[in-house]
Amino acid sequence: MTRWQIIRWWEIRRIPYNAALFAIGYASILGMDWQMEKVLPPGDDAVEPIGLFFGIIAYALMANLCYTAGWIVELGIRKAGEAQARTLARRLFAWGFSLSCLLTTAPFWYGLLFWLLQRKGAHG
């Protein structure tokens, strides 16, 4: 594969990658909000809305920066052997995608932990 074919391979997958992270992130934030509504006083926000907005933007930028590192690494290691670089690139994509999806569920787990701790505190 040429350099541009490698970059194209990665970039074609960027849109589905971002769509998946968006869907997971949206569901995760909704789950966090739902859990925290159960233990917060009415009118209190689980997270400050402006902080959530900037957190989402920062997360999206960092996720895409890390995604870009995938094809940069592949281009860097292909000197060691193109077949090995391609195999490693596919593994990097799969690992990176899996880790990104897991990390994107963090708000849900935060909400669950908050809910559990609040329930434990309320029940003694």
Rosetta constraint file for C-alpha pairs under 8 A:
AtomPair CA 1 CA 5 HARMONIC 5.73 0.50
AtomPair CA 1 CA 6 HARMONIC 6.34 0.50
AtomPair CA 1 CA 82 HARMONIC 7.97 0.50
AtomPair CA 2 CA 6 HARMONIC 6.32 0.50
AtomPair CA 3 CA 7 HARMONIC 6.33 0.50
AtomPair CA 3 CA 75 HARMONIC 6.83 0.50
AtomPair CA 4 CA 8 HARMONIC 5.94 0.50
AtomPair CA 5 CA 9 HARMONIC 6.03 0.50
AtomPair CA 6 CA 10 HARMONIC 6.49 0.50
AtomPair CA 6 CA 71 HARMONIC 6.83 0.50
AtomPair CA 6 CA 74 HARMONIC 7.90 0.50
AtomPair CA 6 CA 75 HARMONIC 7.59 0.50
AtomPair CA 7 CA 11 HARMONIC 6.05 0.50
AtomPair CA 7 CA 71 HARMONIC 5.97 0.50
AtomPair CA 8 CA 12 HARMONIC 5.90 0.50
AtomPair CA 9 CA 13 HARMONIC 6.86 0.50
AtomPair CA 10 CA 14 HARMONIC 6.54 0.50
AtomPair CA 10 CA 70 HARMONIC 7.66 0.50
AtomPair CA 10 CA 71 HARMONIC 6.32 0.50
AtomPair CA 11 CA 15 HARMONIC 7.60 0.50
AtomPair CA 13 CA 17 HARMONIC 6.09 0.50
AtomPair CA 14 CA 18 HARMONIC 6.08 0.50
AtomPair CA 14 CA 67 HARMONIC 7.78 0.50
AtomPair CA 15 CA 19 HARMONIC 6.06 0.50
AtomPair CA 16 CA 20 HARMONIC 6.02 0.50
AtomPair CA 17 CA 21 HARMONIC 6.28 0.50
AtomPair CA 17 CA 97 HARMONIC 7.18 0.50
AtomPair CA 18 CA 22 HARMONIC 5.96 0.50
AtomPair CA 19 CA 23 HARMONIC 6.22 0.50
AtomPair CA 20 CA 24 HARMONIC 6.13 0.50
AtomPair CA 20 CA 101 HARMONIC 7.72 0.50
AtomPair CA 21 CA 25 HARMONIC 5.75 0.50
AtomPair CA 21 CA 100 HARMONIC 7.35 0.50
AtomPair CA 21 CA 101 HARMONIC 6.12 0.50
AtomPair CA 21 CA 104 HARMONIC 6.59 0.50
AtomPair CA 22 CA 26 HARMONIC 5.92 0.50
AtomPair CA 23 CA 27 HARMONIC 6.19 0.50
AtomPair CA 24 CA 28 HARMONIC 5.95 0.50
AtomPair CA 24 CA 101 HARMONIC 6.96 0.50
AtomPair CA 24 CA 104 HARMONIC 6.47 0.50
AtomPair CA 24 CA 105 HARMONIC 6.63 0.50
AtomPair CA 25 CA 29 HARMONIC 6.08 0.50
AtomPair CA 25 CA 104 HARMONIC 5.38 0.50
AtomPair CA 25 CA 105 HARMONIC 6.29 0.50
AtomPair CA 25 CA 107 HARMONIC 7.94 0.50
AtomPair CA 26 CA 30 HARMONIC 6.18 0.50
AtomPair CA 27 CA 31 HARMONIC 6.02 0.50
AtomPair CA 28 CA 32 HARMONIC 6.12 0.50
AtomPair CA 28 CA 104 HARMONIC 7.35 0.50
AtomPair CA 28 CA 105 HARMONIC 5.31 0.50
AtomPair CA 28 CA 106 HARMONIC 7.28 0.50
AtomPair CA 28 CA 107 HARMONIC 5.65 0.50
AtomPair CA 28 CA 108 HARMONIC 4.66 0.50
AtomPair CA 29 CA 33 HARMONIC 6.05 0.50
AtomPair CA 29 CA 107 HARMONIC 5.64 0.50
AtomPair CA 29 CA 108 HARMONIC 6.18 0.50
AtomPair CA 30 CA 34 HARMONIC 6.07 0.50
AtomPair CA 30 CA 108 HARMONIC 7.85 0.50
AtomPair CA 31 CA 35 HARMONIC 6.15 0.50
AtomPair CA 31 CA 107 HARMONIC 7.85 0.50
AtomPair CA 31 CA 108 HARMONIC 5.43 0.50
AtomPair CA 31 CA 111 HARMONIC 7.33 0.50
AtomPair CA 32 CA 36 HARMONIC 6.10 0.50
AtomPair CA 32 CA 46 HARMONIC 7.95 0.50
AtomPair CA 32 CA 107 HARMONIC 5.69 0.50
AtomPair CA 32 CA 108 HARMONIC 4.49 0.50
AtomPair CA 32 CA 109 HARMONIC 7.35 0.50
AtomPair CA 32 CA 110 HARMONIC 6.90 0.50
AtomPair CA 32 CA 111 HARMONIC 4.24 0.50
AtomPair CA 32 CA 112 HARMONIC 6.84 0.50
AtomPair CA 33 CA 37 HARMONIC 6.00 0.50
AtomPair CA 33 CA 46 HARMONIC 6.16 0.50
AtomPair CA 33 CA 111 HARMONIC 6.99 0.50
AtomPair CA 34 CA 38 HARMONIC 6.78 0.50
AtomPair CA 35 CA 39 HARMONIC 7.44 0.50
AtomPair CA 35 CA 111 HARMONIC 5.71 0.50
AtomPair CA 35 CA 112 HARMONIC 6.31 0.50
AtomPair CA 35 CA 115 HARMONIC 6.06 0.50
AtomPair CA 36 CA 40 HARMONIC 5.94 0.50
AtomPair CA 36 CA 46 HARMONIC 5.92 0.50
AtomPair CA 36 CA 111 HARMONIC 5.85 0.50
AtomPair CA 36 CA 112 HARMONIC 7.84 0.50
AtomPair CA 36 CA 114 HARMONIC 6.99 0.50
AtomPair CA 36 CA 115 HARMONIC 5.94 0.50
AtomPair CA 37 CA 41 HARMONIC 7.64 0.50
AtomPair CA 37 CA 42 HARMONIC 7.67 0.50
AtomPair CA 37 CA 46 HARMONIC 7.23 0.50
AtomPair CA 38 CA 115 HARMONIC 7.45 0.50
AtomPair CA 39 CA 115 HARMONIC 6.37 0.50
AtomPair CA 39 CA 118 HARMONIC 6.53 0.50
AtomPair CA 39 CA 119 HARMONIC 7.40 0.50
AtomPair CA 40 CA 44 HARMONIC 6.29 0.50
AtomPair CA 40 CA 45 HARMONIC 7.80 0.50
AtomPair CA 40 CA 46 HARMONIC 7.44 0.50
AtomPair CA 45 CA 49 HARMONIC 7.73 0.50
AtomPair CA 47 CA 51 HARMONIC 7.11 0.50
AtomPair CA 47 CA 52 HARMONIC 6.46 0.50
AtomPair CA 48 CA 52 HARMONIC 6.21 0.50
AtomPair CA 49 CA 53 HARMONIC 6.18 0.50
AtomPair CA 50 CA 54 HARMONIC 6.31 0.50
AtomPair CA 51 CA 55 HARMONIC 5.90 0.50
AtomPair CA 52 CA 56 HARMONIC 6.08 0.50
AtomPair CA 53 CA 57 HARMONIC 6.40 0.50
AtomPair CA 54 CA 58 HARMONIC 6.06 0.50
AtomPair CA 55 CA 59 HARMONIC 5.99 0.50
AtomPair CA 56 CA 60 HARMONIC 6.08 0.50
AtomPair CA 57 CA 61 HARMONIC 6.22 0.50
AtomPair CA 58 CA 62 HARMONIC 6.15 0.50
AtomPair CA 59 CA 63 HARMONIC 5.97 0.50
AtomPair CA 60 CA 64 HARMONIC 6.20 0.50
AtomPair CA 61 CA 65 HARMONIC 6.10 0.50
AtomPair CA 62 CA 66 HARMONIC 6.12 0.50
AtomPair CA 63 CA 67 HARMONIC 6.09 0.50
AtomPair CA 63 CA 100 HARMONIC 7.29 0.50
AtomPair CA 64 CA 68 HARMONIC 6.09 0.50
AtomPair CA 65 CA 69 HARMONIC 6.46 0.50
AtomPair CA 66 CA 70 HARMONIC 6.96 0.50
AtomPair CA 67 CA 71 HARMONIC 7.73 0.50
AtomPair CA 67 CA 96 HARMONIC 7.61 0.50
AtomPair CA 68 CA 72 HARMONIC 6.52 0.50
AtomPair CA 69 CA 73 HARMONIC 5.90 0.50
AtomPair CA 70 CA 74 HARMONIC 6.27 0.50
AtomPair CA 70 CA 89 HARMONIC 7.04 0.50
AtomPair CA 70 CA 92 HARMONIC 6.82 0.50
AtomPair CA 70 CA 93 HARMONIC 6.98 0.50
AtomPair CA 71 CA 75 HARMONIC 6.06 0.50
AtomPair CA 71 CA 89 HARMONIC 7.56 0.50
AtomPair CA 72 CA 76 HARMONIC 6.20 0.50
AtomPair CA 73 CA 77 HARMONIC 6.16 0.50
AtomPair CA 74 CA 78 HARMONIC 6.05 0.50
AtomPair CA 74 CA 85 HARMONIC 5.88 0.50
AtomPair CA 74 CA 86 HARMONIC 7.23 0.50
AtomPair CA 74 CA 88 HARMONIC 7.69 0.50
AtomPair CA 74 CA 89 HARMONIC 5.82 0.50
AtomPair CA 75 CA 79 HARMONIC 7.93 0.50
AtomPair CA 77 CA 81 HARMONIC 7.39 0.50
AtomPair CA 77 CA 85 HARMONIC 5.93 0.50
AtomPair CA 78 CA 82 HARMONIC 4.79 0.50
AtomPair CA 78 CA 83 HARMONIC 7.95 0.50
AtomPair CA 78 CA 84 HARMONIC 7.50 0.50
AtomPair CA 78 CA 85 HARMONIC 4.99 0.50
AtomPair CA 78 CA 86 HARMONIC 7.76 0.50
AtomPair CA 80 CA 84 HARMONIC 7.64 0.50
AtomPair CA 80 CA 85 HARMONIC 7.44 0.50
AtomPair CA 81 CA 85 HARMONIC 6.06 0.50
AtomPair CA 82 CA 86 HARMONIC 6.10 0.50
AtomPair CA 83 CA 87 HARMONIC 6.26 0.50
AtomPair CA 84 CA 88 HARMONIC 6.04 0.50
AtomPair CA 85 CA 89 HARMONIC 5.91 0.50
AtomPair CA 86 CA 90 HARMONIC 6.32 0.50
AtomPair CA 87 CA 91 HARMONIC 6.44 0.50
AtomPair CA 88 CA 92 HARMONIC 5.99 0.50
AtomPair CA 89 CA 93 HARMONIC 6.09 0.50
AtomPair CA 90 CA 94 HARMONIC 6.28 0.50
AtomPair CA 91 CA 95 HARMONIC 6.00 0.50
AtomPair CA 92 CA 96 HARMONIC 5.68 0.50
AtomPair CA 93 CA 97 HARMONIC 5.86 0.50
AtomPair CA 94 CA 98 HARMONIC 6.08 0.50
AtomPair CA 95 CA 99 HARMONIC 6.03 0.50
AtomPair CA 96 CA 100 HARMONIC 5.92 0.50
AtomPair CA 97 CA 101 HARMONIC 6.14 0.50
AtomPair CA 98 CA 102 HARMONIC 6.20 0.50
AtomPair CA 99 CA 103 HARMONIC 6.00 0.50
AtomPair CA 100 CA 104 HARMONIC 6.00 0.50
AtomPair CA 101 CA 105 HARMONIC 6.66 0.50
AtomPair CA 102 CA 106 HARMONIC 7.29 0.50
AtomPair CA 105 CA 109 HARMONIC 6.71 0.50
AtomPair CA 106 CA 110 HARMONIC 6.05 0.50
AtomPair CA 107 CA 111 HARMONIC 6.09 0.50
AtomPair CA 108 CA 112 HARMONIC 6.18 0.50
AtomPair CA 109 CA 113 HARMONIC 6.08 0.50
AtomPair CA 110 CA 114 HARMONIC 6.08 0.50
AtomPair CA 111 CA 115 HARMONIC 6.01 0.50
AtomPair CA 112 CA 116 HARMONIC 6.10 0.50
AtomPair CA 113 CA 117 HARMONIC 6.08 0.50
AtomPair CA 114 CA 118 HARMONIC 6.08 0.50
AtomPair CA 115 CA 119 HARMONIC 6.08 0.50
AtomPair CA 116 CA 120 HARMONIC 6.08 0.50
AtomPair CA 117 CA 121 HARMONIC 6.11 0.50
AtomPair CA 118 CA 122 HARMONIC 6.09 0.50
AtomPair CA 119 CA 123 HARMONIC 6.07 0.50
AtomPair CA 120 CA 124 HARMONIC 5.92 0.50
